[in-house]
Each structure stands twice: as structure tokens, then as C-alpha cells.
Amino acid sequence: MEVICLEDAAFRALLDRMYDYLKAKQGITEDKWISGPEAMKKLRIKSKATLQKMRDEGVIRFSQPEKKIILYDTDSINEYLSKHTKATF
């Protein structure tokens, strides 16, 4: 029996690489720009006002190609979620 020990950062990097590998293998791609409802689902929020507040405060990036169309950058949403990750005990 072999035991492999990894530091926390190395383990997380390995998981990220595995996640990317499996997504590529399955042909799963994530859109760079998503709609408001998709952004709310990804952020696990239910209020449009909260999403607008995040947009107004510059917490997440957005694009407005037309007056009534607002799209949200998935990379900035992922960065926001990662930035607010709490370490476990």
C-alpha cells in the first residue's frame, strides 16, 4: 500500500487540473458571458437587486451590448466566489 501526501495548495491544483481535464474530455464548455438568471444561479442569489448591487459596486464584470441586454463574465464570478472562500478547520 502506498500513501501519497500533498500540501493543500498542491491538492487543490490537482483537483483543478482534473476538473479541467474531465470538462475537456466530456466536451463541456462554459460560456464566457452569461445572462442575469444564469449569473444569479451561479452565485446562488435570488434577488435581482443583489445582482445589480454587485454590478454597480464593480464586484463582478458585466457587458451591456444592447440597452436591455446585460451579460456577466463567468471568470469574474468564479474569482468572486474563490475570493470569498473560507478555510476549513
N, C-alpha and C positions, 0 to 999 in steps of 0.2 A: 504494500500500500504506500502511495506517495502522497505527501501533503505539500501543497503549494501555498505559500504565504505572500500576500500582496499588500502594499500600502493602500490606504483608502483612495488616494488620487489615482494610482495605477489601476485599481479595480474599477473605478468609475470610468476611466479612459477605455478600459477593455470593454465594459458594457456599452459605452457609446459606439465603439467600433463595431461591436456585434449587432447593435441596433441598426446602424447604417448598412452593414453587410446584408442583414435579413431584409431590410426595406428594398435594397437594390435587387436582391435575388427574387423577391416576390413582385418586383416591378411597381412598388408603391412609391408614389411621389407626392410630396406635399406642395400645394400651390404657394408661391411666394406671397401673393396678395389674396386675402380672404375677405368675405363680406362681414358686416356687423354681427349678424346672428352666429356666424361661424366663429368670429373672434370672441363673442360672449360665451359660447360653448367651450372654447379652448381655455378661457380664463375662469370658467365656472362661475360666471356672474349672471344675474337675471335682469339687471336694470340697465336700460339704455342710457340713463343719466350717468351711471358709473362709468360706462364705456366712454361717453362724451367727456366726462371729467378727466379720465386718463388721457384722452386725446388732447384736451385743452392744456393740460399740465405738461405735455410732452413726454409722458411716461412711456407711451408706445407710438411708433411711427405710423403714419397713415398717408394715403394718397387720395386726392379728390379729382379724378379725371373729368367728371361732369358735376354739375351743380348738386344733383341728388344722389350721386354715387360716391360713397366713401369706402375705401378698401384699406385693410390693415395689414401691416407687414408681419408675417409669421415669425421672422427672425427676431424682431424686437419684442414680440410677445413671449417667445421662448427665453430671451435674455431677461426679461422682466421676471418671469417665473423662476428662473435659475438664481437671479439676484436675491430673491426673497425666500430661498430655500433655507430651512433651519437644520442645523446639525443635530443628529440623534445623540442620545446619551451613551 
